C-alpha cells in the first residue's frame, strides 16, 4: 500500500480523453453494480395528482418502460440466480421476505431486457413476483453476466488498441478499480438513487486507472473522473472477456428505504443485504475521462520517511 501511495503521489492527472475504456476485474463488477443493478429493480412507479403529472416522467426506474427493448450489447446475457452457493457467491436465499420461493430469473437475453426483479407489489409488464423481496423492496441475489463471445485478456487489449488506432490515439485507458460511493473525494462523489431516476448516471471516478500504450507500457493516473455517463453504456460494450470476476457488496443504493429498526443508541437503523455479481471484463467503445473538477487536496510538501524507504 505504501508503494501504491508513493506512486500515486508522483503520477500525472488525467488529460481530457475520449475513446475506448477497458474495465478489468473488480472495476467491471463495480461498473455493473453502480450503473445497471439499480435499473434491474422493479419498484412501482409512484402516482401523483394531475397537477404533478409533468414530474412523474422524471421519477421512477426508466427500465420499467424498456422491457422488450435492447439495454445491453447483443452478445450479453444476464440472470439472477439465488441457488448459487460458494465460489464467492454470498447472495443466495431460498425464500424471500414475503414467503415467495426464489428461482433463477433471466433478466437480459441477447441484450434484450426480459423482466425486472419484482415483489408481490404489481408492476406493469411483469407477471408475478420473482421472489426478490428483501427488507423493503426488490433486491438482487447473485447476478451473473455472461458473453457469447468471450475473449482472452490479450484479445481484449488488442481490441482496445484497434479502437485507439482508428481514432489516431496514443493510448487507451484501463480501469481496475472504481471509487466507493460515499468515500470518494468531493470532486468525484456521486450516487445513484435507489429507484434509478432518469438522466445521467453519477458513476464514481476511477480509483486505479492506467494509460496503456501499444507497446504494453502502463502509466498510472492519479486523479480522473468520467463525464456524461448514462445507462446506455452497456449498449456500447464492444467486447467482453471469457473469464469473470465474482464481487460481493451491499445494496447501498436502497439501504435508506429498508425497514427502520431501533439501534442501541435509540436512533433509527437500516438493514442492508449482501448480493454478488459475476461480471467479465468489459470494453466500452467510447467514454470521456477528464481531470476532476472542483477543489482537490494538495499532496504534502514533506515526504514520509517510511514510504520513501519503501521505494
C-alpha atoms as a printed R data frame, in Angstrom:
    type eleno elety resid chain resno       x       y       z
1   ATOM     1    CA   UNK     A     1   0.000   0.000   0.000
2   ATOM     2    CA   UNK     A     2   2.891   2.315   0.797
3   ATOM     3    CA   UNK     A     3   4.347   1.772  -2.667
4   ATOM     4    CA   UNK     A     4   0.983   2.428  -4.311
5   ATOM     5    CA   UNK     A     5   0.517   5.683  -2.391
6   ATOM     6    CA   UNK     A     6   4.035   6.812  -3.257
7   ATOM     7    CA   UNK     A     7   3.425   6.011  -6.940
8   ATOM     8    CA   UNK     A     8   0.123   7.889  -6.959
9   ATOM     9    CA   UNK     A     9   1.785  10.956  -5.426
10  ATOM    10    CA   UNK     A    10   4.041  11.420  -8.467
11  ATOM    11    CA   UNK     A    11   1.548  10.194 -11.097
12  ATOM    12    CA   UNK     A    12   0.033  12.604 -13.602
13  ATOM    13    CA   UNK     A    13  -3.600  13.689 -13.523
14  ATOM    14    CA   UNK     A    14  -5.798  12.613 -16.414
15  ATOM    15    CA   UNK     A    15  -5.944  14.731 -19.537
16  ATOM    16    CA   UNK     A    16  -9.201  15.039 -21.416
17  ATOM    17    CA   UNK     A    17  -9.670  11.715 -23.195
18  ATOM    18    CA   UNK     A    18 -12.458  10.451 -25.423
19  ATOM    19    CA   UNK     A    19 -12.044   6.877 -26.535
20  ATOM    20    CA   UNK     A    20 -12.216   3.215 -25.548
21  ATOM    21    CA   UNK     A    21 -12.023   2.264 -21.876
22  ATOM    22    CA   UNK     A    22 -11.402  -1.275 -20.647
23  ATOM    23    CA   UNK     A    23 -12.843  -2.152 -17.240
24  ATOM    24    CA   UNK     A    24 -10.943  -5.106 -15.784
25  ATOM    25    CA   UNK     A    25 -11.725  -7.345 -12.816
26  ATOM    26    CA   UNK     A    26 -13.180  -5.510  -9.847
27  ATOM    27    CA   UNK     A    27 -13.749  -2.333 -11.871
28  ATOM    28    CA   UNK     A    28 -16.041  -4.189 -14.297
29  ATOM    29    CA   UNK     A    29 -18.059  -5.554 -11.375
30  ATOM    30    CA   UNK     A    30 -18.258  -2.093  -9.778
31  ATOM    31    CA   UNK     A    31 -19.342  -0.520 -13.069
32  ATOM    32    CA   UNK     A    32 -22.128  -3.078 -13.358
33  ATOM    33    CA   UNK     A    33 -23.134  -2.641  -9.711
34  ATOM    34    CA   UNK     A    34 -23.234   1.160  -9.748
35  ATOM    35    CA   UNK     A    35 -24.847   1.670 -13.158
36  ATOM    36    CA   UNK     A    36 -27.086  -1.266 -14.009
37  ATOM    37    CA   UNK     A    37 -28.121  -3.022 -10.787
38  ATOM    38    CA   UNK     A    38 -30.450  -0.195  -9.617
39  ATOM    39    CA   UNK     A    39 -32.183  -0.347 -13.012
40  ATOM    40    CA   UNK     A    40 -32.994  -4.036 -12.552
41  ATOM    41    CA   UNK     A    41 -35.214  -3.479  -9.513
42  ATOM    42    CA   UNK     A    42 -38.934  -3.399 -10.206
43  ATOM    43    CA   UNK     A    43 -40.001  -0.538  -7.967
44  ATOM    44    CA   UNK     A    44 -43.536   0.506  -8.775
45  ATOM    45    CA   UNK     A    45 -43.684   3.969 -10.310
46  ATOM    46    CA   UNK     A    46 -45.201   6.468  -7.848
47  ATOM    47    CA   UNK     A    47 -48.568   8.001  -8.726
48  ATOM    48    CA   UNK     A    48 -49.172  11.742  -8.474
49  ATOM    49    CA   UNK     A    49 -52.195  14.048  -8.678
50  ATOM    50    CA   UNK     A    50 -52.985  15.602 -12.044
51  ATOM    51    CA   UNK     A    51 -51.166  18.833 -11.172
52  ATOM    52    CA   UNK     A    52 -47.920  16.948 -10.655
53  ATOM    53    CA   UNK     A    53 -48.191  14.638 -13.639
54  ATOM    54    CA   UNK     A    54 -45.484  16.556 -15.522
55  ATOM    55    CA   UNK     A    55 -42.940  15.496 -12.914
56  ATOM    56    CA   UNK     A    56 -43.817  11.800 -12.975
57  ATOM    57    CA   UNK     A    57 -41.663  11.131 -16.016
58  ATOM    58    CA   UNK     A    58 -38.530  12.190 -14.144
59  ATOM    59    CA   UNK     A    59 -39.125   9.750 -11.291
60  ATOM    60    CA   UNK     A    60 -39.031   6.006 -11.020
61  ATOM    61    CA   UNK     A    61 -36.981   3.415 -12.846
62  ATOM    62    CA   UNK     A    62 -36.674   4.142 -16.601
63  ATOM    63    CA   UNK     A    63 -36.270   0.419 -17.260
64  ATOM    64    CA   UNK     A    64 -39.971  -0.025 -16.446
65  ATOM    65    CA   UNK     A    65 -40.598   1.240 -19.985
66  ATOM    66    CA   UNK     A    66 -37.793  -0.787 -21.589
67  ATOM    67    CA   UNK     A    67 -38.990  -4.353 -21.086
68  ATOM    68    CA   UNK     A    68 -38.662  -5.897 -24.532
69  ATOM    69    CA   UNK     A    69 -36.090  -3.309 -25.619
70  ATOM    70    CA   UNK     A    70 -32.335  -3.668 -26.003
71  ATOM    71    CA   UNK     A    71 -30.407  -2.413 -22.982
72  ATOM    72    CA   UNK     A    72 -27.079  -4.230 -23.480
73  ATOM    73    CA   UNK     A    73 -24.823  -5.410 -26.259
74  ATOM    74    CA   UNK     A    74 -26.414  -8.260 -28.233
75  ATOM    75    CA   UNK     A    75 -23.775 -10.736 -27.050
76  ATOM    76    CA   UNK     A    76 -24.607 -10.308 -23.350
77  ATOM    77    CA   UNK     A    77 -26.964 -12.335 -21.162
78  ATOM    78    CA   UNK     A    78 -27.892 -11.730 -17.529
79  ATOM    79    CA   UNK     A    79 -29.646 -13.842 -14.930
80  ATOM    80    CA   UNK     A    80 -30.352 -13.620 -11.207
81  ATOM    81    CA   UNK     A    81 -29.548 -16.972  -9.610
82  ATOM    82    CA   UNK     A    82 -30.304 -17.300  -5.865
83  ATOM    83    CA   UNK     A    83 -29.415 -21.025  -5.995
84  ATOM    84    CA   UNK     A    84 -25.661 -20.378  -6.302
85  ATOM    85    CA   UNK     A    85 -23.591 -21.188  -3.219
86  ATOM    86    CA   UNK     A    86 -19.865 -20.960  -2.589
87  ATOM    87    CA   UNK     A    87 -17.125 -19.867  -5.038
88  ATOM    88    CA   UNK     A    88 -17.534 -16.287  -3.819
89  ATOM    89    CA   UNK     A    89 -21.336 -16.103  -4.169
90  ATOM    90    CA   UNK     A    90 -22.927 -14.780  -0.972
91  ATOM    91    CA   UNK     A    91 -26.400 -13.612  -2.035
92  ATOM    92    CA   UNK     A    92 -28.299 -16.877  -2.269
93  ATOM    93    CA   UNK     A    93 -31.544 -17.463  -0.374
94  ATOM    94    CA   UNK     A    94 -34.414 -19.938  -0.728
95  ATOM    95    CA   UNK     A    95 -37.471 -17.840   0.177
96  ATOM    96    CA   UNK     A    96 -37.865 -14.060   0.118
97  ATOM    97    CA   UNK     A    97 -39.299 -11.921   2.930
98  ATOM    98    CA   UNK     A    98 -42.826 -12.255   1.519
99  ATOM    99    CA   UNK     A    99 -42.664 -16.053   1.599
100 ATOM   100    CA   UNK     A   100 -42.261 -16.451  -2.165
101 ATOM   101    CA   UNK     A   101 -39.811 -19.186  -3.230
102 ATOM   102    CA   UNK     A   102 -36.886 -17.838  -5.197
103 ATOM   103    CA   UNK     A   103 -35.884 -19.093  -8.642
104 ATOM   104    CA   UNK     A   104 -33.458 -18.398 -11.453
105 ATOM   105    CA   UNK     A   105 -34.706 -15.374 -13.397
106 ATOM   106    CA   UNK     A   106 -33.481 -14.439 -16.877
107 ATOM   107    CA   UNK     A   107 -33.286 -10.652 -16.896
108 ATOM   108    CA   UNK     A   108 -31.494  -9.964 -20.174
109 ATOM   109    CA   UNK     A   109 -31.231 -12.308 -23.148
110 ATOM   110    CA   UNK     A   110 -29.117 -11.366 -26.198
111 ATOM   111    CA   UNK     A   111 -29.135  -7.794 -24.949
112 ATOM   112    CA   UNK     A   112 -32.952  -7.614 -24.652
113 ATOM   113    CA   UNK     A   113 -34.490  -6.777 -21.266
114 ATOM   114    CA   UNK     A   114 -36.928  -9.596 -20.452
115 ATOM   115    CA   UNK     A   115 -38.111  -8.669 -16.959
116 ATOM   116    CA   UNK     A   116 -37.140  -6.984 -13.686
117 ATOM   117    CA   UNK     A   117 -36.685  -8.265 -10.144
118 ATOM   118    CA   UNK     A   118 -40.074  -7.844  -8.514
119 ATOM   119    CA   UNK     A   119 -42.123  -8.449  -5.373
120 ATOM   120    CA   UNK     A   120 -45.814  -9.051  -4.819
121 ATOM   121    CA   UNK     A   121 -46.397  -5.353  -5.495
122 ATOM   122    CA   UNK     A   122 -47.793  -5.420  -9.064
123 ATOM   123    CA   UNK     A   123 -45.581  -3.985 -11.811
124 ATOM   124    CA   UNK     A   124 -46.971  -3.307 -15.286
125 ATOM   125    CA   UNK     A   125 -45.429  -5.649 -17.823
126 ATOM   126    CA   UNK     A   126 -44.225  -8.222 -15.254
127 ATOM   127    CA   UNK     A   127 -46.211 -11.348 -14.391
128 ATOM   128    CA   UNK     A   128 -45.996 -12.008 -10.652
129 ATOM   129    CA   UNK     A   129 -43.194 -11.857  -8.143
130 ATOM   130    CA   UNK     A   130 -39.692 -13.129  -8.896
131 ATOM   131    CA   UNK     A   131 -39.229 -13.883  -5.178
132 ATOM   132    CA   UNK     A   132 -36.910 -10.897  -4.716
133 ATOM   133    CA   UNK     A   133 -38.447  -9.035  -1.763
134 ATOM   134    CA   UNK     A   134 -35.838  -8.307   0.919
135 ATOM   135    CA   UNK     A   135 -36.092  -5.625   3.595
136 ATOM   136    CA   UNK     A   136 -38.416  -3.091   1.991
137 ATOM   137    CA   UNK     A   137 -38.429  -3.935  -1.686
138 ATOM   138    CA   UNK     A   138 -36.838  -5.889  -4.528
139 ATOM   139    CA   UNK     A   139 -33.173  -6.829  -4.205
140 ATOM   140    CA   UNK     A   140 -30.770  -8.958  -6.239
141 ATOM   141    CA   UNK     A   141 -29.238 -12.228  -5.050
142 ATOM   142    CA   UNK     A   142 -26.478 -13.444  -7.398
143 ATOM   143    CA   UNK     A   143 -26.353 -11.627 -10.735
144 ATOM   144    CA   UNK     A   144 -24.444 -13.484 -13.451
145 ATOM   145    CA   UNK     A   145 -23.451 -11.599 -16.609
146 ATOM   146    CA   UNK     A   146 -22.068 -13.706 -19.468
147 ATOM   147    CA   UNK     A   147 -20.969 -13.140 -23.046
148 ATOM   148    CA   UNK     A   148 -21.443 -15.471 -26.005
149 ATOM   149    CA   UNK     A   149 -18.121 -14.375 -27.496
150 ATOM   150    CA   UNK     A   150 -15.771 -14.184 -24.536
151 ATOM   151    CA   UNK     A   151 -12.181 -13.118 -25.297
152 ATOM   152    CA   UNK     A   152  -8.879 -13.633 -23.507
153 ATOM   153    CA   UNK     A   153  -7.203 -10.699 -21.777
154 ATOM   154    CA   UNK     A   154  -4.686 -10.389 -24.618
155 ATOM   155    CA   UNK     A   155  -7.524 -10.277 -27.144
156 ATOM   156    CA   UNK     A   156  -9.338  -7.639 -25.086
157 ATOM   157    CA   UNK     A   157  -6.246  -5.410 -25.049
158 ATOM   158    CA   UNK     A   158  -5.721  -5.952 -28.771
159 ATOM   159    CA   UNK     A   159  -9.346  -4.994 -29.449
160 ATOM   160    CA   UNK     A   160  -8.901  -1.802 -27.410
161 ATOM   161    CA   UNK     A   161  -5.745  -0.910 -29.346
162 ATOM   162    CA   UNK     A   162  -7.599  -1.345 -32.638
163 ATOM   163    CA   UNK     A   163 -10.150   1.212 -31.454
164 ATOM   164    CA   UNK     A   164  -7.343   3.527 -30.354
165 ATOM   165    CA   UNK     A   165  -5.694   3.200 -33.782
166 ATOM   166    CA   UNK     A   166  -8.978   4.026 -35.525
167 ATOM   167    CA   UNK     A   167  -9.031   7.327 -33.621
168 ATOM   168    CA   UNK     A   168  -5.337   8.040 -34.217
169 ATOM   169    CA   UNK     A   169  -4.893   7.986 -30.454
170 ATOM   170    CA   UNK     A   170  -1.708   7.423 -28.487
171 ATOM   171    CA   UNK     A   171  -3.068   5.214 -25.738
172 ATOM   172    CA   UNK     A   172  -6.135   3.555 -24.248
173 ATOM   173    CA   UNK     A   173  -7.303   3.603 -20.641
174 ATOM   174    CA   UNK     A   174  -7.649   0.537 -18.447
175 ATOM   175    CA   UNK     A   175  -9.581   0.871 -15.181
176 ATOM   176    CA   UNK     A   176  -9.035  -1.738 -12.471
177 ATOM   177    CA   UNK     A   177 -10.927  -0.224  -9.549
178 ATOM   178    CA   UNK     A   178 -13.624   2.416  -9.066
179 ATOM   179    CA   UNK     A   179 -14.203   4.691  -6.105
180 ATOM   180    CA   UNK     A   180 -16.701   3.591  -3.484
181 ATOM   181    CA   UNK     A   181 -19.917   5.628  -3.165
182 ATOM   182    CA   UNK     A   182 -19.764   7.844  -0.095
183 ATOM   183    CA   UNK     A   183 -15.984   7.833   0.380
184 ATOM   184    CA   UNK     A   184 -14.788   9.424  -2.866
185 ATOM   185    CA   UNK     A   185 -13.343  12.936  -2.851
186 ATOM   186    CA   UNK     A   186 -15.872  15.747  -3.123
187 ATOM   187    CA   UNK     A   187 -14.902  16.438  -6.725
188 ATOM   188    CA   UNK     A   188 -15.947  12.975  -7.901
189 ATOM   189    CA   UNK     A   189 -18.540  11.958  -5.337
190 ATOM   190    CA   UNK     A   190 -21.931  10.834  -6.545
191 ATOM   191    CA   UNK     A   191 -24.568   8.180  -6.053
192 ATOM   192    CA   UNK     A   192 -27.452   6.595  -7.858
193 ATOM   193    CA   UNK     A   193 -30.940   6.914  -6.482
194 ATOM   194    CA   UNK     A   194 -32.293   3.611  -5.284
195 ATOM   195    CA   UNK     A   195 -35.163   3.792  -7.725
196 ATOM   196    CA   UNK     A   196 -32.944   4.800 -10.614
197 ATOM   197    CA   UNK     A   197 -34.217   8.171 -11.794
198 ATOM   198    CA   UNK     A   198 -33.926   9.185 -15.407
199 ATOM   199    CA   UNK     A   199 -30.939  11.152 -16.677
200 ATOM   200    CA   UNK     A   200 -27.236  10.747 -16.361
201 ATOM   201    CA   UNK     A   201 -25.535   8.326 -14.003
202 ATOM   202    CA   UNK     A   202 -23.225   9.674 -11.320
203 ATOM   203    CA   UNK     A   203 -20.584   6.981 -11.737
204 ATOM   204    CA   UNK     A   204 -17.715   7.067  -9.259
205 ATOM   205    CA   UNK     A   205 -14.372   8.043 -10.716
206 ATOM   206    CA   UNK     A   206 -11.512   5.555 -11.155
207 ATOM   207    CA   UNK     A   207  -9.564   4.698  -8.010
208 ATOM   208    CA   UNK     A   208  -6.997   2.743 -10.035
209 ATOM   209    CA   UNK     A   209  -6.571   3.525 -13.733
210 ATOM   210    CA   UNK     A   210  -3.739   3.432 -16.246
211 ATOM   211    CA   UNK     A   211  -2.836   4.766 -19.644
212 ATOM   212    CA   UNK     A   212  -1.869   1.725 -21.730
213 ATOM   213    CA   UNK     A   213   0.268   2.216 -24.847
214 ATOM   214    CA   UNK     A   214   0.528  -0.108 -27.866
215 ATOM   215    CA   UNK     A   215   3.902  -1.428 -26.654
216 ATOM   216    CA   UNK     A   216   2.292  -2.575 -23.378
217 ATOM   217    CA   UNK     A   217   3.694   0.274 -21.265
218 ATOM   218    CA   UNK     A   218   1.393   1.464 -18.457
219 ATOM   219    CA   UNK     A   219   1.261   4.868 -16.747
220 ATOM   220    CA   UNK     A   220  -0.711   5.324 -13.534
221 ATOM   221    CA   UNK     A   221  -3.328   8.099 -13.412
222 ATOM   222    CA   UNK     A   222  -3.581   9.933 -10.106
223 ATOM   223    CA   UNK     A   223  -6.940  11.695 -10.458
224 ATOM   224    CA   UNK     A   224  -9.673  11.197 -13.046
225 ATOM   225    CA   UNK     A   225 -13.435  11.235 -13.453
226 ATOM   226    CA   UNK     A   226 -15.971  10.121 -16.025
227 ATOM   227    CA   UNK     A   227 -18.240  12.559 -17.817
228 ATOM   228    CA   UNK     A   228 -21.745  12.166 -19.272
229 ATOM   229    CA   UNK     A   229 -22.303   8.509 -18.309
230 ATOM   230    CA   UNK     A   230 -25.787   7.091 -18.875
231 ATOM   231    CA   UNK     A   231 -27.281   3.618 -18.512
232 ATOM   232    CA   UNK     A   232 -26.867   3.177 -22.279
233 ATOM   233    CA   UNK     A   233 -23.172   2.483 -21.624
234 ATOM   234    CA   UNK     A   234 -23.931  -1.256 -21.626
235 ATOM   235    CA   UNK     A   235 -25.239  -0.969 -25.196
236 ATOM   236    CA   UNK     A   236 -21.826   0.401 -26.201
237 ATOM   237    CA   UNK     A   237 -19.831  -2.606 -24.972
238 ATOM   238    CA   UNK     A   238 -17.875  -3.993 -27.922
239 ATOM   239    CA   UNK     A   239 -16.119  -6.909 -26.197
240 ATOM   240    CA   UNK     A   240 -16.254  -8.967 -23.002
241 ATOM   241    CA   UNK     A   241 -13.833 -11.494 -21.572
242 ATOM   242    CA   UNK     A   242 -14.340 -15.229 -21.189
243 ATOM   243    CA   UNK     A   243 -13.162 -15.069 -17.559
244 ATOM   244    CA   UNK     A   244 -15.314 -13.420 -14.908
245 ATOM   245    CA   UNK     A   245 -14.863 -11.711 -11.543
246 ATOM   246    CA   UNK     A   246 -17.158 -12.546  -8.624
247 ATOM   247    CA   UNK     A   247 -17.698  -9.495  -6.418
248 ATOM   248    CA   UNK     A   248 -19.925  -9.110  -3.350
249 ATOM   249    CA   UNK     A   249 -21.263  -5.862  -1.917
250 ATOM   250    CA   UNK     A   250 -24.177  -4.349  -0.017
251 ATOM   251    CA   UNK     A   251 -27.276  -2.941  -1.667
252 ATOM   252    CA   UNK     A   252 -26.337   0.582  -0.546
253 ATOM   253    CA   UNK     A   253 -28.500   2.164  -3.244
254 ATOM   254    CA   UNK     A   254 -31.642   1.081  -1.401
255 ATOM   255    CA   UNK     A   255 -30.469   0.956   2.203
256 ATOM   256    CA   UNK     A   256 -32.247   4.194   3.125
257 ATOM   257    CA   UNK     A   257 -35.565   2.582   2.189
258 ATOM   258    CA   UNK     A   258 -35.072  -0.542   4.286
259 ATOM   259    CA   UNK     A   259 -37.309  -1.280   7.234
260 ATOM   260    CA   UNK     A   260 -36.214   1.010  10.108
261 ATOM   261    CA   UNK     A   261 -35.323  -0.565  13.424
262 ATOM   262    CA   UNK     A   262 -34.138   0.845  16.726
263 ATOM   263    CA   UNK     A   263 -30.443   0.821  17.469
264 ATOM   264    CA   UNK     A   264 -28.900   0.519  20.927
265 ATOM   265    CA   UNK     A   265 -28.384   4.282  20.941
266 ATOM   266    CA   UNK     A   266 -32.078   4.836  20.388
267 ATOM   267    CA   UNK     A   267 -31.787   6.070  16.803
268 ATOM   268    CA   UNK     A   268 -33.154   4.507  13.618
269 ATOM   269    CA   UNK     A   269 -31.055   1.935  11.782
270 ATOM   270    CA   UNK     A   270 -31.312   0.406   8.340
271 ATOM   271    CA   UNK     A   271 -30.940  -3.099   7.004
272 ATOM   272    CA   UNK     A   272 -28.593  -3.860   4.114
273 ATOM   273    CA   UNK     A   273 -28.306  -7.163   2.284
274 ATOM   274    CA   UNK     A   274 -25.308  -8.752   0.632
275 ATOM   275    CA   UNK     A   275 -25.527  -9.692  -3.011
276 ATOM   276    CA   UNK     A   276 -22.965 -10.930  -5.515
277 ATOM   277    CA   UNK     A   277 -22.246 -10.264  -9.166
278 ATOM   278    CA   UNK     A   278 -20.223 -12.291 -11.649
279 ATOM   279    CA   UNK     A   279 -19.039 -10.000 -14.435
280 ATOM   280    CA   UNK     A   280 -16.498 -10.370 -17.284
281 ATOM   281    CA   UNK     A   281 -14.023  -7.658 -18.214
282 ATOM   282    CA   UNK     A   282 -15.859  -5.073 -20.313
283 ATOM   283    CA   UNK     A   283 -14.566  -2.916 -23.173
284 ATOM   284    CA   UNK     A   284 -16.618   0.246 -23.759
285 ATOM   285    CA   UNK     A   285 -16.189   1.769 -27.198
286 ATOM   286    CA   UNK     A   286 -16.258   5.392 -26.070
287 ATOM   287    CA   UNK     A   287 -16.136   7.192 -22.733
288 ATOM   288    CA   UNK     A   288 -14.977  10.628 -21.690
289 ATOM   289    CA   UNK     A   289 -12.310  10.679 -18.990
290 ATOM   290    CA   UNK     A   290 -11.057  14.004 -17.659
291 ATOM   291    CA   UNK     A   291  -9.275  15.696 -14.812
292 ATOM   292    CA   UNK     A   292 -11.608  16.092 -11.819
293 ATOM   293    CA   UNK     A   293 -13.321  19.435 -11.422
294 ATOM   294    CA   UNK     A   294 -13.579  21.338  -8.161
295 ATOM   295    CA   UNK     A   295 -11.077  21.728  -5.348
296 ATOM   296    CA   UNK     A   296  -8.618  18.865  -4.997
297 ATOM   297    CA   UNK     A   297  -6.408  18.207  -1.951
298 ATOM   298    CA   UNK     A   298  -2.742  19.002  -2.470
299 ATOM   299    CA   UNK     A   299  -0.143  16.350  -1.630
300 ATOM   300    CA   UNK     A   300   2.045  17.085   1.413
301 ATOM   301    CA   UNK     A   301   5.225  19.065   0.820
302 ATOM   302    CA   UNK     A   302   7.408  16.866   3.017
303 ATOM   303    CA   UNK     A   303   7.933  13.217   2.099
304 ATOM   304    CA   UNK     A   304   7.105  10.461   4.571
305 ATOM   305    CA   UNK     A   305  10.351   8.659   5.514
306 ATOM   306    CA   UNK     A   306   8.773   5.190   5.603
307 ATOM   307    CA   UNK     A   307   7.268   5.457   2.133
308 ATOM   308    CA   UNK     A   308  10.461   6.927   0.727
309 ATOM   309    CA   UNK     A   309  12.464   3.988   2.072
310 ATOM   310    CA   UNK     A   310   9.895   1.568   0.593
311 ATOM   311    CA   UNK     A   311  10.821   2.785  -2.875
